[in-house]
Amino acid sequence: QVQLVESGGGLVQAGGSLRLSCAASRRTFSIYTMGWFRQAPGKERDFVAAISWSGGTTYYADSVKGRFTISRDNAKNTVYLQMNSLKPEDTATYYCAAGANANVLQLQYTSWGQGTQVTVSS
């Protein structure tokens, strides 16, 4: 298990940007695929983006391609989600997750953070 703590959420106007961070507790952070998911009120939690342990492979949901960028710094045990051109429909609680051999499926992730709220006003 990896303990994950997200930060960087907040209130932003449509068209604005935010950068989310997720700090991991374990030194073995570098072996994990890291993902971001989000859940809007009354909706299921959905995949947003993921990055392989090396950073060489990334995955994005179609709804965020070209606007969001996932990256990681294994020396700092941290994964980031840069969110640009934000839309009101991006409003959700964003969760960071870790999985040893994960990609886009939630069930492949074994550790989850508590979430950080992102609200985009129109």
C-alpha positions in Angstrom: 0.0 0.0 0.0 1.0 3.5 -0.8 -0.3 6.5 1.1 -1.2 9.3 -1.3 -2.0 12.9 -0.5 -3.5 15.2 -3.2 -3.2 19.0 -3.2 -3.7 21.9 -5.6 -7.5 21.9 -6.0 -9.6 25.0 -5.8 -12.0 27.4 -7.5 -11.1 28.7 -11.0 -12.9 30.4 -13.8 -13.6 28.7 -17.1 -10.5 28.9 -19.3 -8.2 28.9 -16.3 -5.6 26.5 -15.1 -4.8 24.4 -12.1 -2.0 22.0 -11.2 -2.8 19.1 -8.9 -0.1 17.3 -7.0 -0.1 13.9 -5.4 2.7 13.0 -2.9 3.3 9.4 -2.2 4.7 7.9 1.0 6.8 5.0 -0.2 10.3 5.0 -1.6 9.1 2.4 -4.1 6.9 5.0 -5.7 8.8 4.7 -8.9 7.5 1.2 -9.6 3.9 2.2 -9.7 1.7 3.4 -12.5 0.0 6.6 -11.2 -3.4 7.7 -12.2 -5.9 10.5 -11.8 -9.6 9.9 -11.6 -12.5 12.3 -10.9 -16.0 12.1 -9.6 -18.6 14.7 -10.1 -21.6 14.9 -7.7 -24.1 12.2 -8.5 -21.9 10.5 -11.0 -19.5 7.6 -11.1 -15.8 8.0 -10.7 -14.1 8.2 -14.1 -10.6 7.8 -15.4 -8.8 11.0 -16.3 -5.1 10.3 -16.9 -2.3 7.8 -16.1 1.4 7.6 -16.4 3.7 4.6 -16.3 6.4 4.1 -13.7 9.1 5.5 -16.1 6.9 8.3 -17.4 7.4 6.9 -20.9 3.7 6.0 -21.4 0.7 8.2 -20.7 -3.0 7.6 -21.1 -5.8 10.3 -21.2 -9.5 10.2 -21.3 -10.8 11.7 -24.5 -12.5 14.5 -22.6 -9.2 15.9 -21.4 -6.8 15.2 -24.3 -5.0 18.3 -25.3 -5.9 20.2 -22.2 -4.5 18.1 -19.3 -1.0 16.8 -18.9 0.2 14.2 -16.4 3.8 14.0 -15.3 5.8 12.6 -12.5 9.0 13.2 -10.5 10.2 9.9 -9.1 12.9 11.7 -7.1 10.2 13.6 -5.2 7.6 10.7 -5.1 5.1 13.1 -6.7 2.8 12.9 -9.7 1.2 16.0 -11.2 -1.8 16.8 -13.3 -1.6 20.1 -15.2 -5.1 21.2 -16.2 -5.5 24.0 -18.8 -8.5 25.4 -20.5 -10.7 24.2 -17.7 -14.4 23.9 -18.3 -17.3 23.8 -15.9 -17.8 20.1 -16.7 -14.3 19.5 -15.2 -15.8 20.3 -11.8 -15.3 17.2 -9.6 -13.3 15.7 -6.8 -10.0 14.5 -8.2 -8.4 11.4 -6.9 -4.8 10.2 -7.2 -4.2 6.4 -7.4 -1.3 4.0 -7.6 -1.2 0.5 -9.1 1.7 -1.8 -9.9 0.5 -2.8 -13.3 -2.3 -0.4 -14.0 -3.5 1.6 -16.9 -7.0 3.0 -17.3 -9.1 0.7 -15.2 -10.0 1.6 -11.6 -9.8 -1.9 -10.4 -6.1 -2.1 -11.3 -5.3 0.6 -8.7 -4.7 -0.6 -5.2 -4.0 2.7 -3.3 -6.1 5.9 -3.4 -5.8 9.4 -2.0 -8.6 11.2 -0.2 -9.3 13.6 -3.2 -9.1 17.3 -3.8 -12.0 19.4 -5.0 -11.8 21.3 -8.3 -14.6 23.7 -9.1 -14.7 25.6 -12.4 -17.1 28.5 -12.6 -18.7 29.6 -15.9 
